Amino acid sequence: MMTTRRLRRKAACALALATVGVTAAACSSSTSSSGTTSTSTSASASTSAQAGSGAIKKGLLVYFIPKDTQNPYEVIADTGGEKALAALGGKVVVSSGTVDTAAAQIPSIQAAIQAHANAIVIAGNDPSALCPSLNQASKAGIKIVSFDSDVTCGTSPNHLFINQANTEQIGESEVSLLASEIGGKGQIAILSAAASATNQNAWIVYMKQELTKYPNMKLVSTVYGNDDPATSLQVLQGLLSAYPNLRGIISPTTVGIAAAAQYLDTHKSMLSHLTLTGLGLPSLMRKYVEDGTVAKFELWDPGNLGYLAGYAAASLASGLASLTPGSTFTAGTLGSYTVLAPTPGVGPSVVLGPPTVFDKANINNYHF
């Protein structure tokens, strides 16, 4: 079992590796895709903690299962969950694999079942492959919450999705942000994460819809870096070779945009005709914004996303929240949230809030 301190070291290593564009897996103490686990507990829990009009149960055990344990974004989100459960007198176990596959996450779901966890919070690496295991967990009495990347399990099991921002808004804003920088003209491409990633694919659907408003912008290719710096760099180089007249790249993944920015930072002649934007961490992108490699990108606070998911999981496990549209629960310092009605492809959900656009004027105000 990995200690929290060791997880922090892995996070720091992953941050550094993402910046120089080498594989984050090199940070791992193991080269396999087997799961790694860390535990966080509350140092001094009160007898109960309030949420809404009732009290959160004391001593809850919540398994956070990120896409992998080495992605800096995921580490920040999981830390937010740890903060929430610590405030509520509960315990978080962070457990997942070192690669972004459903197969690497299934052992962590089974571990949660064996540990008699009260809730699972998971960022799905596949929309459906995780459903049988999650349904097994639900039948064992474990509440299921997805965050960041949803699972599409229907009612097997029922679950609450904590959406980082409105899905349609993310897809539309990514395209409009790039269009404003390149004058709405030219060939563009998308550097995504895994081809099976639910959130990435949903955003890309709305990107394509938004592109119909820009008839002079043409999407020529979508490539997949699997949220791995080395793979992202490799597919980026292939993309630039295949499309030498490319005007813009959207990378809606924090690992992908950092890898692309690092490459363009050392090939600045390309910046005369090529623009990069996407979803990135200010901590990874600050250098590239300050030196002009990237003008603008956007994101939400992943720590708040994990914090909200932690409160949602604890509230569901305590009977203080439900999947009923219009029902509400309180998420600590973030305030009250309302459960939204299901929409096509998405069950009951809660939206954290709109993303923030980062540029030279504001990036030094953010430190995640």
Order of alpha helices (4+ residues) and beta strands (2+ residues): alpha-beta-beta-beta-beta-alpha-beta-alpha-beta-alpha-beta-beta-alpha-beta-alpha-beta-alpha-beta-alpha-beta-alpha-beta-alpha-beta-beta-beta-beta
